[in-house]
Amino acid sequence: MKDNLLSLAVTYLADGVTWLVDENLTADDIGVLHLPTGLQAVTNRSDLNKALGLKKTQVNFSDFNLDEMAASSKVVYRISKEKLLAHHCINQSLRNLKRGGELILLGGKQDGIKSIVKNLDKIYGSKTRIKKHGTSYVATCTMEDSLYQRLHAQPDFPGLPDDSYTKLRKVSHRGVSFHSKPGVFGWNKVDRGSELLVSMLPEICKYQKQQNDVLDLGCGWGYLMLATADMPFQRRIATDNNIAAVSTAAYNFKEAGMAVECVADDCASQISGRFDLILCNPPFHQGFSVSDSMTEKFVAAAARLCRRDTRVGFVVNQFIPLPKVAEKYFPTCRELLAADGFKVFLLSPASPR
């Protein structure tokens, strides 16, 4: 979490408080915190779920579903990068508050917190107080009696527009039909980078002796794995750090008649065994920030899961220095394609001939 937002958030954490934690926070951030024993957290990220669990914090690992949680006196939330997710979390938080409770929102001006607060007050009729702390803002929305009564008298009160955040819907893009939802990376499109990687599958798999096991590393809604439907793999695993992505991908695989093991996991850290083919379109953002270490984390994970003749297909934005990152883990790194701001690479544990 950038700037002073984490230190600000920590001042509000106490017994009985609900803390919404998304990708703006890292597992390392959590590792150095001293968290109150009565804190309850909600996260959609596998790595954060594990890190919070190690702190003995009660964790609701879900797509920010607070419906079954006990009412809270305070909810603390650093607004998410994705607008629809932020709206969903705010709507859920307000419904979770006790009468007189407080929703604490944190963010920077560039994160859109001021416009979110303006819309929040317009729709809910609240009077949110906002205070500047350096380059960051903290907004406090109190659950006044009138707002509490309105929300409980109208269970279907729409709240901030979230495009039916929780519901899967059919999407058609670039000739591909699939099911998806907000909260999943590139949820309403076929990512151009992934499309380029798929176009190189014949080259990646050229002269491959066996195709028994395939891994989609960071699966999103499942596009890369779906592209292998006609290949003779006997064991298929798709994994993502985001629980919403995993459940969405599982739905798409079932619709396609594919038997795929779907795992919510931090960069395949809990996955064992070796694979003949590994496909990956790694993220390079951590919340609102660009993370230099994300690419290496995925490359290292792929290297750990390789056989001697494994083929590894990566696609990255053109400014990501993948060859430099990969040289530590793979003897062979060959650029296959550069187009539309992306580069596709074939990595191999075998030395080049």
Residue frames as qw, qx, qy, qz and C-alpha x, y, z in Angstrom:
[[0.000, 0.891, 0.455, 0.000, 0.00, 0.00, 0.00],
 [0.502, 0.422, 0.001, 0.755, 1.64, 3.19, -1.17],
 [0.076, -0.653, 0.090, -0.748, 2.34, 6.49, 0.59],
 [0.093, -0.223, 0.705, -0.667, 1.05, 6.65, 4.16],
 [0.677, -0.173, -0.299, -0.650, -2.23, 4.81, 3.53],
 [0.721, -0.118, -0.676, 0.099, -1.21, 1.65, 5.39],
 [0.284, -0.008, -0.572, 0.769, -0.07, 3.55, 8.47],
 [0.378, -0.126, 0.050, -0.916, -3.34, 5.50, 8.40],
 [0.736, -0.152, -0.511, -0.417, -5.40, 2.32, 8.05],
 [0.568, -0.037, -0.736, 0.367, -3.65, 0.64, 10.98],
 [0.039, -0.126, 0.434, -0.891, -4.73, 3.42, 13.36],
 [0.631, -0.099, -0.049, -0.768, -8.36, 2.34, 12.86],
 [0.694, 0.024, -0.709, -0.123, -7.83, -1.40, 13.35],
 [0.284, -0.332, 0.640, -0.632, -9.14, -2.74, 16.66],
 [0.135, 0.170, 0.963, -0.157, -11.23, -5.55, 18.15],
 [0.342, 0.606, 0.617, -0.367, -14.63, -5.68, 16.47],
 [0.247, 0.689, -0.248, -0.635, -13.44, -3.86, 13.35],
 [0.826, 0.344, 0.432, 0.113, -13.82, -5.32, 9.85],
 [0.130, -0.674, 0.441, 0.579, -10.89, -4.70, 7.51],
 [0.812, 0.540, 0.212, -0.067, -11.33, -5.10, 3.74],
 [0.371, -0.618, 0.544, 0.430, -7.97, -6.02, 2.19],
 [0.815, 0.559, 0.141, -0.061, -7.29, -6.21, -1.55],
 [0.846, 0.259, 0.045, 0.464, -4.27, -6.23, -3.84],
 [0.093, 0.898, -0.154, 0.401, -3.15, -2.76, -2.71],
 [0.536, -0.670, 0.482, -0.178, -1.63, -4.57, 0.28],
 [0.611, 0.397, -0.684, -0.023, 1.05, -7.26, 0.03],
 [0.877, -0.326, -0.350, 0.050, 1.67, -10.31, 2.18],
 [0.580, 0.124, -0.339, 0.730, 4.96, -8.70, 3.25],
 [0.177, -0.501, 0.062, -0.845, 3.05, -5.61, 4.42],
 [0.775, -0.466, -0.184, -0.386, 0.86, -7.78, 6.62],
 [0.843, -0.018, -0.434, 0.317, 3.83, -9.75, 7.91],
 [0.374, 0.195, -0.380, 0.823, 5.27, -6.76, 9.79],
 [0.379, -0.513, -0.082, -0.766, 1.98, -5.60, 11.34],
 [0.041, -0.068, -0.853, 0.516, 0.82, -6.19, 14.91],
 [0.400, -0.308, -0.486, -0.714, -2.89, -6.86, 14.47],
 [0.473, -0.247, 0.483, -0.694, -5.50, -6.91, 17.25],
 [0.133, -0.016, 0.991, -0.025, -6.78, -10.39, 18.09],
 [0.363, 0.503, 0.680, -0.391, -10.43, -9.40, 17.66],
 [0.249, 0.513, -0.326, -0.754, -9.99, -7.97, 14.17],
 [0.709, 0.311, 0.633, 0.018, -11.89, -9.63, 11.32],
 [0.007, -0.500, 0.479, 0.721, -10.62, -9.28, 7.76],
 [0.756, 0.497, 0.397, -0.155, -12.12, -9.88, 4.33],
 [0.043, -0.611, 0.564, 0.554, -9.95, -10.51, 1.28],
 [0.860, 0.432, 0.078, -0.260, -10.25, -11.98, -2.20],
 [0.437, 0.697, -0.567, 0.043, -6.53, -12.78, -2.51],
 [0.939, -0.130, -0.311, 0.068, -5.02, -16.15, -1.62],
 [0.566, 0.266, -0.412, 0.663, -1.67, -14.71, -0.49],
 [0.189, -0.456, 0.251, -0.833, -3.35, -12.18, 1.80],
 [0.839, -0.343, -0.177, -0.383, -5.66, -14.84, 3.21],
 [0.865, -0.019, -0.382, 0.325, -2.62, -16.90, 4.17],
 [0.328, 0.354, -0.345, 0.805, -0.69, -13.93, 5.59],
 [0.447, -0.471, 0.105, -0.753, -3.65, -12.81, 7.71],
 [0.910, -0.253, -0.281, -0.168, -4.19, -16.38, 8.90],
 [0.700, 0.134, -0.443, 0.544, -0.59, -16.52, 10.12],
 [0.006, -0.359, 0.306, -0.882, -1.43, -13.46, 12.23],
 [0.066, -0.309, -0.886, 0.339, -4.31, -15.45, 13.81],
 [0.303, 0.201, 0.035, -0.931, -6.77, -12.99, 12.29],
 [0.526, 0.400, 0.723, -0.201, -10.27, -14.24, 11.52],
 [0.032, 0.322, -0.508, -0.798, -10.50, -14.11, 7.71],
 [0.671, 0.506, 0.446, -0.308, -13.45, -14.24, 5.34],
 [0.225, -0.292, 0.678, 0.635, -11.80, -15.44, 2.10],
 [0.432, 0.604, 0.667, -0.053, -14.39, -14.50, -0.51],
 [0.302, 0.431, 0.375, 0.763, -15.20, -12.14, -3.35],
 [0.027, -0.080, 0.281, -0.956, -15.92, -9.50, -0.68],
 [0.515, -0.438, -0.590, -0.442, -19.19, -11.11, 0.38],
 [0.002, -0.223, 0.598, -0.770, -20.11, -9.72, 3.79],
 [0.595, -0.309, -0.353, -0.652, -23.70, -11.01, 3.82],
 [0.819, -0.318, -0.477, -0.017, -23.09, -13.75, 6.40],
 [0.452, 0.172, -0.480, 0.732, -20.76, -11.75, 8.64],
 [0.315, -0.678, -0.550, 0.372, -21.78, -10.34, 12.00],
 [0.116, 0.940, 0.165, 0.276, -22.52, -6.61, 12.00],
 [0.653, 0.016, -0.203, 0.729, -19.49, -4.45, 12.66],
 [0.211, -0.850, -0.251, 0.412, -18.99, -1.20, 14.54],
 [0.048, 0.819, -0.327, -0.469, -16.41, -0.09, 12.00],
 [0.862, 0.329, 0.306, 0.233, -15.31, -1.10, 8.50],
 [0.191, -0.754, 0.361, 0.515, -11.93, 0.04, 7.17],
 [0.766, 0.420, 0.447, 0.194, -11.38, -0.01, 3.41],
 [0.155, -0.533, 0.401, 0.729, -8.67, 1.38, 1.16],
 [0.687, 0.546, 0.141, -0.459, -10.57, 1.85, -2.10],
 [0.752, 0.029, 0.585, 0.304, -9.78, -0.61, -4.87],
 [0.145, -0.291, 0.501, 0.802, -8.38, 0.20, -8.28],
 [0.051, -0.305, -0.804, -0.508, -11.41, -1.23, -10.09],
 [0.282, -0.175, 0.077, -0.940, -14.36, 1.15, -9.75],
 [0.724, -0.233, -0.416, -0.498, -17.08, -1.53, -9.77],
 [0.677, -0.137, -0.644, 0.329, -15.27, -3.51, -7.08],
 [0.140, 0.081, -0.395, 0.904, -14.90, -0.35, -4.98],
 [0.493, -0.217, -0.114, -0.835, -18.62, 0.37, -5.29],
 [0.776, -0.202, -0.572, -0.175, -19.50, -3.22, -4.36],
 [0.537, -0.058, -0.614, 0.576, -17.27, -3.12, -1.28],
 [0.091, -0.126, 0.251, -0.955, -18.75, 0.18, -0.11],
 [0.650, -0.226, -0.298, -0.661, -22.31, -1.09, -0.59],
 [0.768, -0.162, -0.614, 0.083, -21.49, -4.29, 1.30],
 [0.361, 0.067, -0.526, 0.767, -19.73, -2.37, 4.07],
 [0.305, -0.224, 0.108, -0.919, -22.64, -0.03, 4.73],
 [0.781, -0.234, -0.367, -0.449, -25.03, -2.97, 5.01],
 [0.733, -0.053, -0.600, 0.318, -22.64, -4.62, 7.46],
 [0.134, 0.322, -0.398, 0.848, -22.46, -1.63, 9.82],
 [0.240, -0.523, -0.737, 0.354, -24.24, -1.44, 13.15],
 [0.057, -0.918, -0.310, -0.241, -26.38, 1.59, 13.93],
 [0.313, -0.931, 0.165, 0.082, -23.93, 4.40, 14.68],
 [0.823, -0.153, 0.335, 0.432, -21.05, 2.50, 13.08],
 [0.092, 0.843, -0.262, -0.461, -18.46, 4.05, 10.78],
 [0.858, 0.383, 0.210, 0.271, -17.15, 3.26, 7.32],
 [0.285, -0.777, 0.309, 0.468, -13.56, 4.49, 6.99],
 [0.784, 0.571, 0.173, 0.175, -12.45, 4.98, 3.38],
 [0.413, -0.676, 0.332, 0.513, -8.82, 5.64, 2.48],
 [0.713, 0.458, 0.385, 0.365, -7.25, 6.67, -0.83],
 [0.323, -0.294, 0.173, 0.883, -5.38, 9.28, -2.80],
 [0.361, 0.592, 0.068, -0.717, -6.87, 12.02, -4.93],
 [0.299, 0.409, -0.686, -0.523, -5.70, 10.20, -8.07],
 [0.047, 0.072, 0.995, -0.054, -7.54, 7.09, -6.85],
 [0.295, -0.381, -0.553, -0.680, -10.88, 8.85, -7.22],
 [0.265, -0.335, -0.781, 0.455, -11.76, 8.93, -3.54],
 [0.110, 0.257, 0.213, -0.936, -13.25, 12.44, -3.67],
 [0.471, 0.042, -0.454, -0.755, -15.65, 11.58, -6.50],
 [0.449, -0.193, -0.872, -0.010, -16.58, 8.30, -4.79],
 [0.129, -0.315, -0.626, 0.702, -17.44, 10.17, -1.59],
 [0.275, 0.179, -0.082, -0.941, -19.48, 12.71, -3.55],
 [0.539, -0.047, -0.654, -0.528, -21.51, 9.94, -5.20],
 [0.351, -0.191, -0.859, 0.319, -21.81, 8.07, -1.91],
 [0.048, 0.297, 0.461, -0.835, -23.45, 11.04, -0.21],
 [0.392, 0.141, -0.310, -0.854, -25.67, 11.73, -3.21],
 [0.558, -0.073, -0.751, -0.345, -27.04, 8.18, -3.37],
 [0.484, -0.282, -0.776, 0.292, -27.18, 7.30, 0.32],
 [0.274, -0.837, -0.204, -0.426, -28.01, 10.75, 1.67],
 [0.756, -0.416, -0.237, 0.446, -25.05, 10.50, 4.04],
 [0.021, 0.983, -0.136, 0.124, -22.78, 13.31, 5.20],
 [0.910, -0.020, -0.091, 0.404, -19.31, 11.86, 4.83],
 [0.231, -0.935, 0.212, 0.167, -16.45, 13.78, 6.40],
 [0.863, 0.350, -0.031, 0.362, -13.20, 13.79, 4.45],
 [0.364, -0.886, 0.220, 0.186, -9.80, 14.85, 5.76],
 [0.678, 0.648, -0.307, 0.164, -6.49, 15.23, 3.96],
 [0.726, -0.591, 0.288, 0.200, -3.31, 13.62, 5.34],
 [0.351, -0.417, 0.595, 0.590, -0.40, 14.66, 3.15],
 [0.265, 0.211, -0.623, -0.705, -1.21, 13.24, -0.29],
 [0.209, -0.231, -0.947, -0.077, -3.83, 10.86, 1.12],
 [0.448, -0.309, -0.026, -0.839, -7.43, 11.23, 2.23],
 [0.079, -0.169, -0.940, 0.287, -9.48, 9.57, 4.96],
 [0.429, -0.264, -0.266, -0.822, -13.27, 9.72, 4.66],
 [0.048, 0.092, 0.880, -0.463, -15.65, 8.79, 7.49],
 [0.471, -0.250, -0.453, -0.714, -19.26, 7.85, 6.76],
 [0.203, -0.076, 0.764, -0.607, -21.37, 7.37, 9.90],
 [0.236, -0.329, -0.864, -0.299, -24.36, 5.03, 9.93],
 [0.256, -0.086, 0.277, -0.922, -26.92, 7.55, 11.17],
 [0.425, 0.231, 0.765, -0.425, -30.36, 6.34, 12.30],
 [0.587, 0.573, 0.058, -0.570, -32.06, 7.57, 9.14],
 [0.412, 0.527, -0.682, -0.295, -29.62, 5.73, 6.86],
 [0.122, -0.148, 0.961, -0.199, -29.74, 2.59, 8.98],
 [0.521, 0.351, 0.594, -0.502, -33.53, 2.50, 8.83],
 [0.567, 0.601, -0.214, -0.521, -33.58, 3.14, 5.08],
 [0.267, 0.443, -0.838, -0.172, -31.16, 0.29, 4.32],
 [0.139, 0.010, 0.957, -0.254, -32.99, -2.20, 6.52],
 [0.532, 0.457, 0.425, -0.572, -36.40, -1.17, 5.21],
 [0.680, 0.649, -0.157, -0.303, -35.19, -1.56, 1.61],
 [0.782, -0.289, 0.508, 0.219, -33.13, -4.78, 1.25],
 [0.692, 0.409, 0.421, 0.420, -32.86, -4.13, -2.49],
 [0.016, -0.951, 0.041, 0.305, -31.63, -0.53, -2.10],
 [0.810, 0.551, -0.034, 0.198, -29.33, -0.21, -5.16],
 [0.608, -0.628, 0.166, 0.457, -26.50, 1.78, -3.60],
 [0.002, 0.690, -0.472, -0.548, -23.51, 2.82, -5.70],
 [0.837, 0.440, -0.119, -0.304, -23.73, 1.37, -9.24],
 [0.417, -0.514, 0.741, 0.116, -21.72, -1.86, -9.37],
 [0.533, 0.360, -0.585, -0.494, -23.09, -3.44, -12.58],
 [0.945, -0.167, -0.032, -0.279, -24.52, -6.43, -10.65],
 [0.023, 0.725, -0.683, 0.083, -21.02, -7.15, -9.38],
 [0.537, -0.279, 0.770, -0.203, -21.71, -10.62, -7.97],
 [0.814, 0.355, 0.378, -0.260, -23.37, -12.05, -11.08],
 [0.418, -0.146, 0.703, 0.557, -21.70, -13.92, -13.92],
 [0.552, 0.668, 0.177, -0.466, -22.84, -12.74, -17.32],
 [0.787, 0.280, 0.423, 0.352, -22.19, -13.88, -20.89],
 [0.031, -0.807, 0.243, 0.538, -19.63, -11.79, -22.74],
 [0.802, 0.420, 0.322, 0.278, -18.73, -11.87, -26.43],
 [0.057, -0.906, 0.263, 0.326, -15.51, -10.21, -27.57],
 [0.109, 0.626, -0.691, -0.346, -13.28, -10.69, -30.61],
 [0.683, 0.175, -0.600, -0.379, -15.28, -13.73, -31.68],
 [0.352, 0.023, -0.875, 0.332, -15.06, -15.46, -28.30],
 [0.578, -0.546, -0.182, -0.578, -18.03, -16.06, -25.98],
 [0.473, 0.008, -0.744, 0.472, -17.48, -16.69, -22.27],
 [0.465, -0.790, -0.371, -0.150, -18.89, -15.92, -18.83],
 [0.475, 0.155, -0.356, 0.790, -17.29, -13.38, -16.55],
 [0.334, -0.855, -0.396, 0.004, -17.90, -10.66, -13.95],
 [0.053, 0.873, -0.261, 0.409, -16.35, -7.50, -12.53],
 [0.639, -0.653, 0.388, -0.119, -13.49, -8.16, -10.14],
 [0.873, 0.017, 0.382, 0.301, -11.67, -10.46, -12.58],
 [0.225, -0.525, 0.392, 0.721, -8.72, -9.09, -14.57],
 [0.160, 0.200, -0.611, -0.749, -9.88, -8.08, -18.06],
 [0.400, 0.200, 0.813, -0.372, -13.30, -9.43, -17.16],
 [0.562, 0.631, 0.365, -0.392, -15.19, -8.14, -20.19],
 [0.477, 0.763, -0.345, -0.267, -12.69, -8.75, -22.98],
 [0.951, 0.089, 0.024, 0.295, -10.21, -11.10, -24.56],
 [0.354, -0.811, 0.246, 0.396, -6.88, -9.67, -23.47],
 [0.605, 0.749, -0.244, -0.114, -4.81, -8.81, -26.54],
 [0.051, -0.648, 0.757, -0.074, -1.62, -10.15, -24.96],
 [0.618, -0.066, 0.756, -0.206, -3.24, -13.49, -24.18],
 [0.764, 0.572, 0.179, -0.238, -4.63, -13.61, -27.71],
 [0.387, 0.769, -0.506, -0.057, -1.12, -13.18, -29.13],
 [0.314, -0.433, 0.831, -0.154, 0.21, -15.91, -26.83],
 [0.754, 0.219, 0.570, -0.244, -2.49, -18.31, -28.05],
 [0.659, 0.714, -0.118, -0.206, -1.60, -17.48, -31.67],
 [0.212, 0.687, -0.694, 0.050, 1.91, -18.75, -30.93],
 [0.788, -0.263, 0.488, -0.266, 0.82, -22.07, -29.41],
 [0.932, 0.362, 0.003, 0.018, 1.68, -24.05, -32.57],
 [0.447, 0.694, -0.439, 0.355, 5.23, -22.65, -32.46],
 [0.387, -0.602, 0.545, -0.437, 5.54, -23.11, -28.69],
 [0.828, -0.132, 0.489, -0.241, 4.45, -26.76, -28.89],
 [0.690, 0.595, -0.364, -0.191, 6.30, -27.56, -32.13],
 [0.607, 0.349, -0.697, 0.153, 8.07, -30.96, -31.98],
 [0.434, -0.454, 0.544, -0.556, 6.95, -31.45, -28.37],
 [0.281, 0.149, -0.946, -0.065, 7.26, -35.16, -27.52],
 [0.252, -0.418, -0.862, 0.138, 4.52, -35.37, -24.88],
 [0.241, -0.359, -0.019, -0.901, 1.51, -33.34, -23.79],
 [0.452, -0.333, -0.818, 0.124, 0.29, -34.86, -20.54],
 [0.342, -0.659, -0.477, 0.471, 0.15, -31.92, -18.11],
 [0.225, 0.556, 0.192, 0.777, -0.69, -28.24, -18.66],
 [0.312, -0.560, -0.473, 0.604, -0.75, -25.30, -16.24],
 [0.102, 0.773, 0.255, 0.573, -2.45, -21.93, -16.71],
 [0.511, -0.275, -0.400, 0.709, -0.49, -19.72, -14.30],
 [0.061, 0.353, 0.158, -0.920, -2.66, -16.71, -13.41],
 [0.243, 0.310, 0.866, 0.308, -5.75, -17.93, -15.25],
 [0.255, 0.093, -0.062, -0.961, -8.13, -14.97, -15.01],
 [0.731, 0.161, 0.220, -0.625, -11.44, -16.08, -16.52],
 [0.782, -0.059, 0.620, 0.017, -9.71, -19.00, -18.23],
 [0.584, 0.729, -0.144, -0.328, -8.90, -17.92, -21.79],
 [0.141, 0.628, -0.755, -0.125, -5.46, -19.54, -22.07],
 [0.383, -0.093, 0.906, -0.157, -6.60, -22.92, -20.74],
 [0.667, 0.501, 0.388, -0.390, -9.69, -22.86, -22.96],
 [0.444, 0.728, -0.400, -0.336, -7.37, -22.46, -25.95],
 [0.009, -0.406, 0.913, 0.039, -5.86, -25.89, -25.19],
 [0.753, 0.058, 0.374, -0.538, -9.22, -27.70, -25.39],
 [0.880, 0.408, -0.135, -0.199, -8.26, -29.67, -28.51],
 [0.287, 0.604, -0.719, 0.188, -4.84, -30.68, -27.16],
 [0.803, -0.138, -0.568, -0.116, -4.43, -34.16, -25.58],
 [0.013, 0.446, -0.628, 0.638, -3.58, -33.11, -22.03],
 [0.576, -0.320, -0.752, -0.024, -4.65, -35.55, -19.32],
 [0.440, -0.576, -0.454, 0.518, -4.02, -33.25, -16.35],
 [0.159, 0.636, 0.181, 0.733, -5.03, -29.62, -16.44],
 [0.403, -0.586, -0.461, 0.531, -4.58, -27.11, -13.62],
 [0.137, 0.699, 0.163, 0.683, -5.57, -23.43, -13.65],
 [0.509, -0.502, -0.454, 0.532, -4.59, -21.19, -10.78],
 [0.100, 0.692, 0.087, 0.709, -5.04, -17.56, -9.79],
 [0.230, 0.004, -0.574, 0.785, -4.50, -15.50, -6.65],
 [0.373, -0.028, 0.075, -0.925, -7.99, -14.00, -7.00],
 [0.319, 0.165, 0.899, -0.248, -10.83, -16.22, -5.79],
 [0.538, 0.588, 0.213, -0.565, -13.28, -14.50, -8.16],
 [0.372, 0.572, -0.605, -0.409, -11.10, -15.44, -11.13],
 [0.070, -0.180, 0.981, -0.032, -10.86, -19.06, -10.01],
 [0.432, 0.362, 0.726, -0.394, -14.62, -19.50, -9.64],
 [0.505, 0.665, -0.050, -0.547, -15.25, -17.75, -12.97],
 [0.234, 0.495, -0.782, -0.299, -12.69, -19.88, -14.80],
 [0.253, 0.007, 0.951, -0.176, -14.18, -23.04, -13.27],
 [0.545, 0.523, 0.431, -0.493, -17.58, -22.08, -14.67],
 [0.464, 0.676, -0.349, -0.454, -16.14, -21.52, -18.16],
 [0.044, 0.360, -0.924, -0.120, -14.26, -24.82, -18.13],
 [0.400, 0.214, 0.836, -0.308, -17.39, -26.69, -17.10],
 [0.548, 0.639, 0.151, -0.518, -19.36, -24.98, -19.88],
 [0.392, 0.643, -0.571, -0.326, -16.67, -26.08, -22.35],
 [0.985, -0.022, -0.094, -0.144, -16.74, -29.67, -21.09],
 [0.506, 0.545, -0.555, 0.374, -13.14, -29.50, -19.86],
 [0.806, -0.516, -0.257, 0.133, -11.92, -31.27, -16.72],
 [0.357, 0.595, -0.303, 0.654, -9.68, -28.67, -15.07],
 [0.581, -0.509, -0.475, 0.422, -8.53, -28.49, -11.46],
 [0.078, 0.797, 0.057, 0.596, -8.99, -24.86, -10.38],
 [0.667, -0.347, -0.411, 0.516, -6.85, -23.66, -7.49],
 [0.101, -0.962, -0.007, -0.253, -6.91, -20.36, -5.59],
 [0.832, -0.298, 0.002, 0.467, -3.22, -19.95, -4.86],
 [0.069, -0.926, 0.195, 0.315, -0.45, -17.38, -4.78],
 [0.349, 0.721, -0.552, -0.229, 1.50, -17.92, -7.99],
 [0.881, 0.129, -0.442, -0.114, 1.18, -21.74, -7.79],
 [0.066, -0.620, 0.663, -0.414, 3.02, -21.83, -4.45],
 [0.645, -0.187, 0.630, -0.389, 0.99, -24.84, -3.25],
 [0.880, 0.394, -0.057, -0.259, 1.02, -26.70, -6.56],
 [0.475, -0.492, 0.703, 0.198, 3.39, -29.63, -6.96],
 [0.778, 0.328, 0.521, 0.127, 4.34, -31.90, -9.81],
 [0.234, -0.355, 0.463, 0.778, 5.72, -31.03, -13.23],
 [0.562, 0.661, 0.323, -0.377, 4.08, -29.83, -16.41],
 [0.638, 0.202, 0.511, 0.539, 4.77, -30.24, -20.10],
 [0.173, 0.557, 0.311, 0.750, 3.25, -26.87, -20.99],
 [0.240, -0.598, -0.455, 0.615, 2.94, -23.74, -18.85],
 [0.189, 0.622, 0.378, 0.660, 1.13, -20.66, -20.13],
 [0.359, -0.602, -0.403, 0.589, 1.28, -17.29, -18.40],
 [0.154, 0.697, 0.183, 0.676, 0.23, -13.69, -18.91],
 [0.485, -0.345, -0.542, 0.593, 1.56, -12.27, -15.63],
 [0.097, -0.954, -0.278, -0.057, 0.23, -9.11, -13.99],
 [0.553, 0.247, -0.189, 0.773, 2.60, -6.19, -13.65],
 [0.233, -0.588, 0.073, -0.771, 0.44, -4.03, -11.38],
 [0.352, -0.268, -0.790, 0.425, 0.00, -4.42, -7.62],
 [0.025, -0.752, -0.504, 0.425, -3.19, -2.47, -6.99],
 [0.258, 0.952, 0.086, -0.138, -2.60, 1.12, -8.14],
 [0.202, -0.798, 0.504, 0.264, 1.18, 0.60, -8.36],
 [0.772, 0.476, -0.416, -0.059, 3.49, -1.06, -10.88],
 [0.765, -0.524, 0.374, -0.014, 5.32, -3.95, -9.22],
 [0.323, 0.692, -0.625, -0.159, 8.79, -4.75, -10.56],
 [0.236, -0.332, 0.900, -0.155, 8.92, -8.08, -8.73],
 [0.776, 0.206, 0.344, -0.487, 5.69, -9.58, -10.11],
 [0.732, 0.530, -0.366, -0.224, 7.20, -10.82, -13.38],
 [0.220, 0.481, -0.824, 0.203, 10.11, -12.54, -11.65],
 [0.520, -0.127, 0.670, -0.514, 7.75, -14.19, -9.19],
 [0.849, 0.334, 0.150, -0.380, 5.84, -15.82, -12.06],
 [0.585, 0.597, -0.548, -0.033, 9.00, -16.78, -13.97],
 [0.072, -0.425, 0.833, -0.345, 10.43, -18.43, -10.83],
 [0.699, 0.041, 0.525, -0.484, 7.18, -20.33, -10.26],
 [0.823, 0.476, -0.148, -0.272, 7.21, -21.61, -13.84],
 [0.355, 0.590, -0.716, 0.116, 10.83, -22.73, -13.51],
 [0.364, -0.294, 0.772, -0.430, 10.03, -24.71, -10.36],
 [0.750, 0.210, 0.477, -0.408, 7.27, -26.65, -12.13],
 [0.556, 0.620, -0.425, -0.354, 9.23, -27.56, -15.27],
 [0.938, -0.025, 0.302, 0.166, 10.35, -30.90, -16.62],
 [0.490, -0.363, 0.434, 0.663, 13.54, -30.99, -18.64],
 [0.209, 0.190, 0.650, 0.706, 11.63, -30.61, -21.91],
 [0.076, 0.726, 0.586, -0.352, 8.81, -28.32, -20.70],
 [0.231, 0.436, 0.321, 0.808, 7.67, -25.49, -22.95],
 [0.162, -0.621, -0.479, 0.599, 6.78, -22.24, -21.16],
 [0.225, 0.568, 0.418, 0.672, 4.88, -19.52, -23.02],
 [0.220, -0.579, -0.367, 0.694, 4.91, -15.99, -21.56],
 [0.235, 0.683, 0.340, 0.602, 3.39, -12.78, -22.86],
 [0.376, -0.571, -0.310, 0.661, 4.33, -9.44, -21.30],
 [0.200, 0.962, 0.115, -0.145, 4.03, -5.74, -22.04],
 [0.725, 0.570, -0.102, 0.372, 6.86, -4.62, -24.28],
 [0.007, 0.816, -0.367, 0.447, 8.53, -2.56, -21.54],
 [0.823, -0.476, 0.280, -0.129, 8.92, -5.61, -19.24],
 [0.233, 0.677, -0.692, -0.090, 12.55, -6.88, -19.56],
 [0.953, -0.133, 0.113, -0.249, 11.60, -10.56, -19.54],
 [0.824, 0.375, -0.353, 0.235, 14.86, -11.88, -21.06],
 [0.126, 0.575, -0.544, 0.598, 16.84, -10.22, -18.27],
 [0.655, -0.357, 0.377, -0.549, 14.48, -11.66, -15.63],
 [0.973, 0.086, -0.029, -0.214, 14.38, -15.11, -17.22],
 [0.563, 0.579, -0.560, 0.187, 18.14, -15.60, -17.59],
 [0.254, -0.478, 0.687, -0.484, 18.38, -16.44, -13.89],
 [0.699, -0.018, 0.575, -0.424, 15.91, -19.31, -14.28],
 [0.849, 0.417, 0.315, -0.082, 15.91, -20.53, -17.90],
 [0.526, -0.278, 0.507, 0.623, 18.83, -21.31, -20.23],
 [0.207, 0.276, 0.645, 0.682, 16.62, -20.55, -23.21],
 [0.174, 0.681, 0.420, -0.574, 14.48, -17.44, -23.73],
 [0.282, 0.119, 0.617, 0.725, 13.37, -16.84, -27.31],
 [0.311, 0.434, 0.179, -0.826, 11.20, -13.97, -28.51],
 [0.390, 0.307, 0.837, 0.231, 8.50, -15.31, -30.81],
 [0.117, 0.703, 0.537, 0.451, 6.41, -12.24, -31.53],
 [0.165, -0.344, -0.267, 0.885, 6.25, -8.51, -30.90],
 [0.049, -0.448, -0.586, -0.673, 2.96, -6.78, -31.70],
 [0.369, -0.708, -0.377, -0.468, 0.50, -4.24, -30.33],
 [0.249, -0.734, 0.360, -0.519, 2.69, -3.36, -27.35],
 [0.866, -0.352, 0.315, -0.168, 3.23, -6.98, -26.27],
 [0.302, 0.556, -0.768, -0.102, 5.99, -9.56, -26.63],
 [0.962, -0.129, 0.031, -0.237, 5.55, -13.34, -26.62],
 [0.042, 0.652, -0.754, 0.070, 8.43, -15.51, -25.39],
 [0.941, -0.051, -0.323, -0.084, 9.22, -19.21, -25.31],
 [0.256, -0.695, 0.616, -0.268, 11.16, -20.19, -22.19],
 [0.934, 0.064, -0.341, -0.078, 12.78, -23.59, -21.84],
 [0.649, -0.670, 0.360, 0.022, 14.88, -25.33, -19.18],
 [0.878, 0.140, 0.289, 0.355, 16.81, -26.99, -22.03],
 [0.285, -0.582, 0.288, 0.705, 19.91, -25.24, -23.34],
 [0.581, 0.706, -0.046, -0.404, 19.63, -23.78, -26.85],
 [0.852, 0.061, 0.417, 0.311, 21.11, -25.91, -29.62]]
